[in-house]
């Protein structure tokens, strides 16, 4: 069967993966309302395409924190990728590099920062969970620096793990032949079985619930890498991120895996962008499945987007080739959306190119 869009990989992954592993990747928190809403909300944004513009040349290139990339589509951190495919994060790193874009490696990867660096050149960010033992954190950050990672994506929405009922039912745990490679030498690489979700128990035991804005400042004292704050959904927190010296914001609801009934990230995006006032870039992850989604996010002020589940599903289906194809399909769709909207470069994508169901008065005023 020829794959023609990103969504088709999910069904293939469901066939290929054990139920516990597929459910871990696919499910969200509690009623999974936000999980569905992350994708559905994009359908409430329509285009206002401009015509008779010479779109024979389209430029999708951009810079993120000073690094040149081929398109504003990057890879979000997703944990334990070797559960999806034996090559796991190696395959994802190579696919991102081939596409000329950024890969973010999860703290909870099944390949270490050093192993991912060994796959060859590429721009890579490191996603960080803050453990109770700050020596572990400092050590991890130093290793990421030494391995050539270019930024830290600090996840700030996980003082406790969200209630993921599929994981509770399945008694989710990391398969015995895998470890959380970044923590292997620290006796933190294994996940014990539990009567609940093994990951929830692991988080309860290791992750620092006291994490606060002062810790963003603390991180700046132990690394010179720029720090992206990942998990912002409100204007108030966007302003605090700017005040505390964040290099950027990732509007994220953790793939709808933490607090259910938070808004879709595309709904929260504009509020955060306005609060940041252009002082730092704002990115989005959550629900992106089409090049049209990428365009809509940029029209609402995002500097770029990150994809998560499409990576693990395509990885499960076809390894590195699957991830390459997902990146290529999104790129092609995004380029076509730009052309059909009359935009030749990213800076030409504006709020006037879309209308949303939450700004009808503005739309009427424009007509």
Secondary structure, DSSP 4 states (H G I P E B T S, - for coil): ----STTHHHHHHHHHS-HHHHHHHH--STT-HHHHHHHHGGGGEEE----S---SS-B--EEETTEEESSSEEEPP-S-GGGT-TTHHHHHHHHHHHHT--EEE-TT-SS-HHHHHTT----EEEEE--BSSHHHHHHHHHHHHHTT--EEEEE-S-SS----HHHHHHT----TT---GGGGGGT-S-----SS-HHHHHHHHHB-TT--HHHHHHHHHH--SEEEEEEE-SHHHHHHHHHTT-SEEEE--GGGTSSTTPPPHHHHHHHHHHHHTTSSEEEEESS--SHHHHHHHHHTT-SEEEE-HHHHHHHHHHHHHHHHHHHHHHHHHHHHHHHHHT-SBGGG--GGGEEETT-HHHHHHH-
